[in-house]
Amino acid sequence: GYKIKWYENIPIFSYLFLRGRCHHCQEKINIRYVIVEVLGLLVAIVSLIRFDLSYTSIIVTLLLEIFIAIFFIDKDELIIPDSLNIAVAVLGLFSIIMVYIFDITSLNHEYTIDYSDKFLSLLVNIIIIGIFYIIQKIIRKPVIGGGDLKLFLGIGLFMGWQLEILGLVIACIIGAGVELIFSKKLNRKIVPFGPYLVIGFTISLFFGPDLILWYLHLFQ
């Protein structure tokens, strides 16, 4: 019932000032709060370093802040809220406008991704969703959650089909590795795929064009 004062709710600094405890009742504040706040700061810094101060760095930062929320919510609740998927889709549409109006065509000078690639991602996503749907019908078990599939639609508009597929592949590899190695310790029947998608899409967003170029050069 205690009303938190504004200076008790400043990210990171208030946690340190209060020494991790509520000022009123001295109950411990979950360390996760400050972890999320630190991550929020770090993704902004990394985006600025990678993309400089630009339209791209701003919307990438916003996307990664949403990714942080998706990571922890899906890990705990096994669900990705529609509100977060809608936010990703809105950012995706905004990124298309940026590409079209400001001629921001790529995250790499050699490998370009234009607005047609982003629209083509809609078709790719329909195919991906269809594949997972067929697999689930065949094995009669859920392979991937509805929230994960909805995330594909928004992230494809943001990244384009090339980086989206790469991010999905990376997510599957990391997810399979972690679940196999720590299967006994984790001991869970349902695997939250959202955190792995967040990691995969983030890697693809920052390093995807370079990884794609490296792969293509192998055949030259």
C-alpha positions in Angstrom: 0.0 0.0 0.0 3.0 2.3 0.0 3.1 4.9 -2.8 6.5 4.9 -4.4 8.0 8.4 -4.7 9.5 9.5 -8.0 13.1 9.4 -6.7 12.6 5.8 -5.6 11.8 4.7 -9.1 14.7 6.0 -11.1 16.1 3.1 -13.2 19.3 1.6 -11.7 20.2 4.6 -9.4 17.2 4.1 -7.1 18.0 0.4 -6.6 21.6 1.3 -5.6 20.5 4.2 -3.4 17.9 2.0 -1.6 20.5 -0.8 -1.4 18.0 -3.2 -3.0 15.3 -2.8 -0.4 12.0 -1.0 -0.2 12.4 2.3 1.7 9.1 1.8 3.5 9.0 -1.9 4.5 12.6 -3.0 3.9 11.4 -5.9 1.7 14.1 -7.0 -0.8 13.6 -5.7 -4.3 14.0 -8.5 -6.9 17.3 -8.2 -8.6 15.6 -8.8 -11.9 14.3 -5.2 -11.9 17.8 -3.7 -12.0 19.0 -6.4 -14.5 16.2 -5.4 -16.9 17.1 -1.7 -16.4 20.8 -2.4 -17.0 19.9 -4.4 -20.2 17.7 -1.5 -21.4 20.7 0.9 -21.0 23.1 -1.5 -22.7 21.0 -2.1 -25.8 20.7 1.6 -26.3 24.5 2.0 -26.0 25.2 -0.9 -28.3 22.7 0.4 -30.9 24.4 3.8 -30.9 27.8 2.2 -31.3 26.7 -0.1 -34.2 24.4 2.3 -36.1 25.6 5.8 -34.8 23.0 8.4 -33.9 20.5 7.8 -36.7 16.9 6.8 -37.4 18.1 3.2 -37.5 19.7 3.3 -34.0 16.6 4.8 -32.5 14.1 2.1 -33.8 16.6 -0.7 -33.2 16.9 0.5 -29.6 13.0 0.5 -29.3 12.9 -3.0 -30.8 15.5 -4.4 -28.4 13.7 -2.9 -25.4 10.6 -4.8 -26.6 12.8 -7.9 -27.0 13.9 -7.6 -23.4 10.2 -7.7 -22.3 9.4 -10.6 -24.6 12.4 -12.6 -23.3 11.5 -12.4 -19.6 7.7 -12.7 -20.1 7.8 -15.7 -22.3 10.5 -17.4 -20.1 8.2 -17.1 -17.1 4.7 -17.2 -18.5 5.1 -19.1 -21.8 3.3 -16.4 -23.7 4.2 -13.4 -25.8 1.6 -10.7 -25.3 -0.2 -9.4 -28.4 0.5 -5.9 -27.4 4.3 -6.5 -27.7 3.8 -8.3 -31.1 1.8 -5.3 -32.3 4.5 -2.9 -31.1 7.1 -4.9 -33.1 4.8 -4.8 -36.2 4.4 -1.0 -35.9 8.1 -0.6 -35.7 8.4 -2.8 -38.8 6.0 -0.7 -40.7 7.8 2.4 -39.6 11.1 0.9 -40.8 9.6 0.4 -44.2 8.6 4.0 -44.4 12.2 4.9 -43.4 13.6 2.7 -46.2 11.2 4.2 -48.8 11.4 7.9 -47.8 15.0 8.2 -46.5 16.6 5.6 -48.8 18.0 3.6 -45.8 18.5 0.4 -47.7 20.6 -1.8 -45.4 22.6 -2.4 -42.3 25.6 -3.2 -44.4 27.1 -1.3 -47.3 27.6 -4.5 -49.4 24.4 -6.4 -48.7 21.2 -4.3 -49.1 17.7 -4.9 -47.8 15.1 -2.6 -49.3 11.4 -2.2 -48.7 10.4 -4.9 -51.3 12.4 -7.4 -49.2 10.4 -6.4 -46.1 7.1 -6.9 -47.9 8.3 -10.2 -49.3 8.8 -11.3 -45.8 5.0 -11.4 -45.4 4.9 -14.2 -48.0 7.8 -16.0 -46.3 6.1 -15.7 -42.9 2.9 -17.2 -44.3 5.0 -20.2 -45.6 6.9 -20.5 -42.3 3.6 -20.4 -40.3 2.1 -23.0 -42.7 5.1 -25.3 -42.3 4.8 -25.2 -38.5 1.0 -25.7 -38.7 1.4 -28.8 -40.9 4.1 -30.2 -38.6 1.9 -29.7 -35.6 -1.0 -31.4 -37.3 1.2 -34.4 -38.2 2.8 -35.0 -34.8 -0.3 -33.8 -33.0 1.8 -31.7 -30.6 2.4 -28.0 -30.4 5.8 -27.2 -32.0 5.7 -23.4 -31.6 3.4 -21.0 -29.8 1.0 -18.6 -31.5 2.8 -15.7 -30.0 6.0 -16.8 -31.6 4.3 -17.0 -35.0 2.9 -13.6 -34.6 6.3 -12.3 -33.8 7.5 -13.5 -37.2 5.1 -11.2 -39.0 6.3 -8.1 -37.2 10.0 -8.9 -37.2 9.9 -9.8 -40.9 8.6 -6.3 -41.7 11.4 -4.9 -39.6 14.4 -7.0 -40.8 13.3 -8.4 -44.2 13.0 -12.0 -45.1 16.8 -12.7 -45.4 17.7 -11.6 -41.8 14.5 -13.1 -40.4 15.3 -16.6 -41.8 18.8 -16.3 -40.6 17.6 -15.2 -37.1 15.2 -18.2 -37.0 18.0 -20.6 -37.9 20.3 -19.1 -35.2 17.4 -19.3 -32.7 16.8 -23.0 -33.5 20.5 -23.9 -33.2 20.9 -22.0 -29.9 17.6 -23.3 -28.5 18.4 -26.9 -29.5 21.9 -26.7 -28.0 20.7 -25.2 -24.7 17.8 -27.5 -24.2 19.9 -30.6 -25.0 22.8 -29.7 -22.7 20.6 -28.5 -19.8 17.7 -30.8 -20.4 17.9 -32.5 -17.0 18.4 -29.3 -15.1 15.7 -27.4 -16.9 13.3 -30.4 -16.8 10.4 -28.8 -18.6 7.8 -30.2 -20.9 7.1 -26.9 -22.8 10.1 -25.0 -24.1 9.7 -21.2 -24.3 10.9 -20.4 -27.8 10.5 -16.6 -27.4 13.8 -16.1 -25.6 15.7 -18.0 -28.3 14.0 -16.0 -31.0 15.0 -12.8 -29.3 18.6 -13.9 -29.2 18.6 -15.2 -32.8 16.9 -12.1 -34.2 19.3 -9.8 -32.2 22.4 -11.6 -33.6 20.9 -11.4 -37.1 20.1 -7.8 -36.7 23.6 -6.8 -35.8 25.7 -9.3 -37.7 23.3 -10.8 -40.2 24.5 -9.0 -43.4 28.1 -9.9 -42.6 27.1 -13.5 -41.9 25.2 -13.7 -45.1 28.1 -12.2 -47.1 30.5 -14.6 -45.5 28.3 -17.6 -46.4 27.8 -16.4 -50.0 31.6 -15.9 -50.4 32.1 -19.5 -49.6 30.6 -20.4 -53.0 32.6 -17.9 -55.0 
